[in-house]
């Protein structure tokens, strides 16, 4: 799906979530993100949407962020 086919940040977020599920499976069951980390995930998605970044790039940024936060 291309970003120009999406009408809102909610649709973009859902598309990113679908991409992550297809690429990495149900990773959310394994993650324990605190509120600050969840807010950062939301900020990454909003930034990517506002800057018309691709869904797979947003997904990759999120995976990189989560890996850094959970590896500490």
WORA-V137584 format. One record per residue. N is the residue number from 1. RES is the residue in one letter. PHI is phi in whole degrees, 0 to 359 (none if undefined). OMEGA is omega in degrees with one decimal (NA if undefined). Layout:
BEGIN
{{N	RES	PHI	OMEGA} {N	RES	PHI	OMEGA}}
END
This chain:
BEGIN
{{1	X	none	179.9} {2	X	263	-177.2} {3	X	299	179.6} {4	X	289	176.3} {5	X	269	-176.9} {6	X	258	-174.6} {7	X	254	-176.8} {8	X	201	176.5} {9	X	294	177.1} {10	X	296	177.6} {11	X	295	177.7} {12	X	297	178.8} {13	X	300	179.0} {14	X	296	179.2} {15	X	294	177.0} {16	X	296	178.2} {17	X	299	177.4} {18	X	298	178.4} {19	X	300	-179.3} {20	X	298	179.3} {21	X	296	179.3} {22	X	295	-177.0} {23	X	279	-169.5} {24	X	237	-177.1} {25	X	76	-176.3} {26	X	275	-176.8} {27	X	290	-176.7} {28	X	297	177.7} {29	X	294	-177.1} {30	X	266	-175.3} {31	X	265	174.4} {32	X	236	-178.2} {33	X	269	175.6} {34	X	277	-176.4} {35	X	299	178.9} {36	X	300	179.4} {37	X	292	177.1} {38	X	297	176.7} {39	X	296	178.0} {40	X	294	175.9} {41	X	300	177.5} {42	X	299	179.2} {43	X	294	177.5} {44	X	297	179.6} {45	X	297	179.2} {46	X	299	179.8} {47	X	298	-179.0} {48	X	297	178.9} {49	X	296	-178.7} {50	X	298	-178.7} {51	X	260	176.5} {52	X	54	176.7} {53	X	283	-178.6} {54	X	291	179.9} {55	X	297	-179.2} {56	X	292	174.7} {57	X	296	177.9} {58	X	301	177.9} {59	X	300	179.2} {60	X	293	175.8} {61	X	298	-179.3} {62	X	294	179.2} {63	X	298	177.8} {64	X	299	178.6} {65	X	299	-177.4} {66	X	296	179.2} {67	X	298	179.2} {68	X	295	-176.8} {69	X	287	-176.3} {70	X	271	-179.3} {71	X	272	-178.5} {72	X	278	NA}}
END
